[in-house]
Amino acid sequence: MRRSNARGSELSLVSLLLIFVVTACTAPAPSLSNGGGMAATRGSEDQLARGRHLVVSTACGDCHGGGSNPAAFGWLDGIRTPEQEFKIGPFTTRARNITPDNATGIGRFSERQIFNSLRYGLRPGETPDVEITSTIPGQGNFPARPKYLAVPMPWPAWRHMPDQDLWAIAAYLKQGVKPSSHRVVDSEGPPDFWASEYTVEKIGPWPLPAYPTANETGR
């Protein structure tokens, strides 16, 4: 009787091990972190809807095309007339195609690169697909010689959005918009790629000082 019980225990143990192995092999692979706690996987409908809402409510289409109407011709595929250009001193800047077209839009950039452009103002074409943990050039994967987005892009305000909102925008631009093949002439810029315009003295710190500051009431 003891031998039978022992044999039964061994079989039960083997069965449990088999179940564990089969479950581990067939379970979905864990998502790769994109930084900020969001996953580099196909966005959910809720995430894409959130990204769409933010893109519309923050007036991306006013510069990049389509106004506040995602059904409009040229939705987010860049400027089409010289009247839409921005003149910053001697330089001309142009809102680019931000649909996921590989050749003329942002299709070749990762969602992390888009996130970094919204959080840190870094041009995605000149910034690697890496998680950035510092705002000091040369530290925490922040480029030693950063190349920033042109001044008309209001990223200094957007950088204070919660991580999930910035990831939602990135997911919508990559996954929720149809690619549009429309090439916009490259913008011009100073030799320092606008770095002198984005000092803490001019745009304030990130992250924000703890609440409340001396100018706030608190509770």
Protein Blocks (a to p, Z undefined) as FASTA:
>chain_A
ZZmmmmmmmmmmmmmmmmmmmmmmmpccddddeejhiacddddfklmmmmmmmmmmnomm
mmngopjafkbghihnapfbfklpccehjbccddddfbfbfklmmmlpcfklmmmmmmno
pafklcccdddfbfbehiahiafbdcdddfklcklmmmmpcfklmmmmmmmmmmmpccdd
dddddddddfklomlmmcfklnopadddddddfkbgbZZ
